[in-house]
Amino acid sequence: MHAIIDADIVCFSCAIYNEPYGWEHCKNDIDSLMRRILETTGSDSYTAFLTGSNNFRYQINPEYKANRKDKTKPIYLEEARAYLVTEWGAKLSDESEADDEIAILARKLYTV
């Protein structure tokens, strides 16, 4: 089984939860959550995606996600993203969001 993981969710949830506990806790939680996803799904391989900075939706609608622009990002968000890329091989999506890449890959892998 091949798991397709939205690493944005892993990254954000671990980063925000661990703000009071520090980066080491955050990193450990990322590892734990990624392993749990693989174990729970019975997967022996995976592809993890993170949303990149260049999203086509902003060209169509500059106000896309404008309601989030004043929100404070979690302290360890960038560290968590980098860790998922370097240690877990997460791929940065280009011109789209992680969930777009997930849908494209799922269609390729699981369309009969």
N, C-alpha and C positions, 0 to 999 in steps of 0.2 A: 504494500500500500504506500502511496506517495501523498504526504500531507502538503497542503498549500496553506501557508500561514500568513495572516495579516499581521506583520511585525509592528505596524503602527499601534495596534491594540496592546501588544506585549510591551512595547517601549513606553507608551504613555501610562499604562496602568502601573507598571513597576516604578517608573520615575516619580509619579505623583504620590504613590503610597509610601515611598521610601524617603521623601523629603526630610522627615524628622530623624531618620536613622543613618543616613550617609550613603555614599557611593558604593561601598563594599556590599552593603545590604541590598542595594538596588541591583548590582551585578549578580549577586547570588540568587535573587528572585527571578531575574531574567533567565538564568541557567535552569532554575527549577521549573519555571513555567514552560520553557521550550521543551525540556525533557518530558514534562507531564503531558504536553500536547502530543508528542510522539508516542509515548507509552499508551495513552488513552485511545489514540486512534489506531494503534498497532502498526504504525508506519515505520518502514525501514529506510525511507528517504523523505526529503522534503525540499520545498522551495519557499523561502520567506521573502516577502516584499515590504519595502518601506516607500512611502510617498516621497517622490523627489521634489525639487523646488520649481520645476518648470511644468505647469499644469495647463493644458489647453483650455480648460474652463474659464480661466481668467481672461483669455483673449475674447471669448464669447461674451462673458459677463464680468466686468471688472469688480463688481460687488459680490462675487462669489465668496462665500464664507466671511463677508464683511462683519458679521455679528461677532466674530472671534478675534478681530484685530486688536482689541483692547484687553483681551484676556491675558493674564500672566501665565507664561509657560512654566512647566515644572522645572525645578532647578537642575535635575540630572537628565533632562530630555536629550540634549545634544550628545552627552556622554553615552547614554543608552543607545541612541541611534548608531553612533560610531562602533560601539561594542557589538551590536547585532550584525553590523557589516563585517567587522574584522574577525569576530569569534564564531559567529553563526552563519556567515556567508549570505546575509540578507542582501537582496538586490534593490537598488534604488530605481524606482520607476521613472521613466523619462517621458515627459509631456502628459502624464496621467497620474492617477492615484493608485495606491497599492491595491485597492479592491478592484480597479479596472484590470490590472495585470492578473489578479487572481481569477477573475472571470474568463479572461482570454486563455490562460493556461488550463483551467478546468475544462473548458470547451475542447481544447486540443487533446487533453489526456483522457477525457471521459465521454466523448461523443462516440456513439456506436455507429 
